[in-house]
């Protein structure tokens, strides 16, 4: 697909890694996601349901302590809660033509949203 302007770039989701010890249920994330449905949590090879954990601020708390030695992977999705500064999330939409019509602007923003929803966080 051809693009006019700067090339589309992407960044990986913010990912935190922990190891279960059989007693700890709360882990501190490097960003503060919007909530439980804004993260993917994995214990070993098993993805966890958001019903099995809660996210408040930058802390994820599992309903039961992950077993000892089990790797825990938590990926933050989307834009973090307000007040959090991170370079991992950046959405830029530039409309270079100052005489652009409302329809053109709407189309550009819809295209940017499509690309953002596919994990591309920088669309110019």
KEKE-3310 file (N, C-alpha, C; in steps of 0.2 Angstrom, whole numbers, plus 5000, padded with zeros to 4 digits):
npx = (5004:5003:5009:5007:5018:5027:5033:5024:5026:5029:5027:5031:5020:5019:5027:5028:5038:5037:5040:5031:5029:5021:5015:5014:5002:5000:5007:5019:5016:5025:5018:5002:4988:4972:4963:4957:4953:4962:4974:4984:4986:4997:5000:5013:5010:4997:4984:4976:4959:4951:4943:4950:4960:4964:4966:4973:4978:4995:4996:4994:4983:4981:4968:4972:4987:5000:5008:5024:5038:5032:5032:5026:5018:5014:5005:5002:4989:4983:4980:4988:4982:4977:4990:5001:5017:5025:5035:5030:5018:5011:5002:5001:4993:4994:4988:4993:4988:4982:4970:4961:4946:4932:4927:4938:4947:4940:4940:4954:4957:4949:4956:4968:4963:4960:4973:4979:4971:4976:4988:4998:5006:5010:5005:5008)
npy = (4994:5011:5026:5043:5055:5054:5038:5025:5020:5009:5004:4993:4985:4991:4980:4970:4960:4947:4935:4922:4919:4911:4917:4931:4943:4955:4966:4978:4988:4996:5006:5015:5007:5009:5001:4984:4978:4984:4978:4963:4949:4936:4920:4909:4899:4902:4913:4925:4928:4944:4944:4937:4946:4962:4979:4994:5010:5009:4995:4978:4966:4949:4937:4926:4920:4919:4903:4897:4901:4902:4911:4928:4938:4954:4964:4981:4989:5000:5018:5025:5028:5045:5057:5049:5048:5042:5035:5025:5026:5035:5044:5052:5063:5071:5084:5090:5100:5116:5120:5110:5101:5098:5085:5079:5079:5072:5059:5057:5056:5044:5035:5035:5030:5017:5012:5014:5005:4993:4991:5000:5014:5027:5037:5046)
npz = (5000:4996:5003:5006:5011:5027:5032:5039:5055:5069:5086:5099:5111:5128:5139:5153:5164:5176:5189:5196:5214:5222:5233:5231:5225:5220:5208:5201:5188:5173:5167:5169:5165:5158:5164:5169:5157:5148:5147:5143:5152:5156:5162:5162:5149:5147:5144:5153:5160:5161:5172:5181:5187:5193:5189:5195:5194:5192:5196:5195:5201:5205:5207:5213:5219:5208:5204:5211:5202:5189:5174:5172:5161:5156:5146:5141:5134:5122:5125:5140:5156:5161:5164:5164:5158:5144:5131:5124:5119:5106:5096:5081:5070:5055:5045:5031:5022:5024:5019:5019:5018:5029:5027:5021:5032:5041:5035:5035:5049:5052:5044:5051:5064:5060:5057:5070:5077:5073:5080:5076:5081:5077:5065:5051)
capx = (5000:5007:5008:5009:5021:5031:5031:5020:5030:5025:5031:5028:5016:5023:5027:5031:5039:5038:5040:5027:5032:5016:5012:5012:4997:5000:5014:5019:5018:5029:5013:4996:4983:4965:4959:4959:4952:4967:4980:4984:4990:4998:5004:5016:5007:4990:4981:4971:4953:4951:4940:4955:4964:4961:4971:4971:4984:5000:4996:4989:4982:4978:4964:4975:4994:5003:5012:5031:5042:5028:5033:5020:5019:5008:5006:4997:4986:4980:4983:4988:4978:4980:4995:5006:5021:5028:5036:5028:5011:5011:4998:5001:4990:4996:4985:4997:4985:4978:4964:4958:4939:4930:4927:4945:4950:4937:4943:4961:4956:4946:4961:4973:4960:4961:4980:4980:4968:4980:4994:5002:5004:5012:5003:5009)
capy = (5000:5017:5031:5050:5058:5050:5031:5022:5017:5006:5002:4987:4987:4991:4974:4969:4953:4945:4928:4920:4915:4907:4921:4938:4943:4962:4967:4985:4989:5002:5011:5014:5006:5012:4996:4977:4976:4987:4974:4956:4945:4929:4916:4903:4899:4903:4920:4926:4932:4950:4943:4934:4951:4969:4984:5000:5013:5005:4989:4973:4961:4943:4935:4920:4921:4914:4898:4899:4900:4903:4917:4932:4943:4958:4969:4986:4990:5007:5024:5024:5033:5052:5059:5045:5050:5036:5036:5019:5027:5041:5045:5058:5063:5077:5086:5095:5105:5120:5121:5103:5101:5094:5078:5076:5078:5066:5053:5056:5053:5038:5030:5035:5026:5010:5010:5013:4999:4987:4991:5005:5020:5033:5038:5053)
capz = (5000:4995:5008:5005:5017:5031:5032:5045:5060:5074:5092:5103:5117:5134:5142:5160:5165:5183:5190:5202:5220:5226:5238:5229:5221:5217:5204:5199:5181:5171:5165:5172:5160:5159:5168:5168:5150:5144:5148:5142:5157:5154:5167:5158:5142:5148:5144:5159:5159:5165:5178:5186:5189:5193:5188:5198:5193:5189:5200:5193:5207:5203:5212:5216:5218:5203:5206:5211:5196:5183:5171:5171:5156:5156:5140:5142:5127:5121:5128:5147:5160:5160:5169:5164:5153:5141:5124:5120:5116:5103:5090:5077:5063:5052:5039:5029:5018:5028:5016:5019:5020:5035:5024:5021:5039:5044:5032:5037:5056:5052:5042:5057:5069:5058:5058:5077:5080:5071:5083:5073:5085:5074:5058:5048)
cpx = (5004:5005:5010:5012:5026:5029:5028:5026:5026:5030:5027:5024:5021:5022:5031:5032:5040:5038:5036:5031:5028:5013:5010:5007:4997:5007:5013:5021:5022:5024:5007:4990:4977:4961:4961:4958:4957:4974:4979:4988:4991:5002:5006:5013:5000:4988:4976:4965:4954:4948:4944:4960:4961:4967:4969:4978:4989:5001:4991:4989:4978:4974:4967:4983:4997:5008:5020:5034:5039:5030:5026:5022:5013:5009:5000:4995:4983:4983:4983:4983:4981:4985:5001:5010:5025:5029:5033:5021:5012:5007:4998:4998:4991:4991:4988:4994:4980:4971:4959:4951:4938:4929:4933:4948:4947:4939:4950:4961:4954:4952:4966:4970:4961:4968:4981:4977:4972:4987:4999:5001:5007:5010:5004:5007)
cpy = (5006:5022:5038:5053:5054:5043:5030:5019:5013:5004:4996:4989:4987:4984:4973:4962:4952:4937:4927:4917:4911:4911:4928:4938:4950:4963:4974:4985:4995:5007:5010:5013:5009:5007:4989:4975:4980:4984:4966:4953:4938:4925:4909:4904:4901:4910:4920:4930:4939:4949:4940:4939:4957:4974:4991:5004:5009:4998:4984:4968:4955:4941:4929:4921:4916:4909:4900:4896:4901:4910:4921:4937:4947:4964:4974:4988:4997:5012:5023:5029:5040:5053:5054:5047:5044:5038:5030:5021:5034:5040:5051:5058:5070:5078:5091:5101:5109:5121:5115:5104:5097:5086:5075:5075:5072:5059:5052:5053:5046:5033:5030:5030:5018:5008:5009:5007:4993:4987:4996:5012:5026:5033:5045:5054)
cpz = (5000:5000:5005:5011:5021:5031:5039:5049:5065:5080:5095:5109:5123:5137:5148:5161:5173:5183:5197:5208:5224:5231:5236:5224:5217:5214:5201:5192:5179:5169:5169:5166:5162:5164:5166:5160:5145:5145:5146:5147:5155:5159:5163:5151:5142:5148:5150:5157:5163:5171:5183:5189:5189:5192:5190:5198:5190:5193:5197:5199:5204:5208:5216:5215:5213:5206:5206:5204:5189:5181:5170:5166:5156:5151:5141:5134:5127:5124:5136:5150:5160:5166:5169:5157:5150:5134:5120:5117:5112:5096:5087:5071:5061:5046:5036:5025:5023:5025:5015:5021:5026:5033:5024:5027:5042:5041:5034:5045:5056:5049:5048:5062:5067:5059:5065:5080:5078:5075:5081:5077:5082:5066:5056:5041)
residu = (UNK:UNK:UNK:UNK:UNK:UNK:UNK:UNK:UNK:UNK:UNK:UNK:UNK:UNK:UNK:UNK:UNK:UNK:UNK:UNK:UNK:UNK:UNK:UNK:UNK:UNK:UNK:UNK:UNK:UNK:UNK:UNK:UNK:UNK:UNK:UNK:UNK:UNK:UNK:UNK:UNK:UNK:UNK:UNK:UNK:UNK:UNK:UNK:UNK:UNK:UNK:UNK:UNK:UNK:UNK:UNK:UNK:UNK:UNK:UNK:UNK:UNK:UNK:UNK:UNK:UNK:UNK:UNK:UNK:UNK:UNK:UNK:UNK:UNK:UNK:UNK:UNK:UNK:UNK:UNK:UNK:UNK:UNK:UNK:UNK:UNK:UNK:UNK:UNK:UNK:UNK:UNK:UNK:UNK:UNK:UNK:UNK:UNK:UNK:UNK:UNK:UNK:UNK:UNK:UNK:UNK:UNK:UNK:UNK:UNK:UNK:UNK:UNK:UNK:UNK:UNK:UNK:UNK:UNK:UNK:UNK:UNK:UNK:UNK)
# end
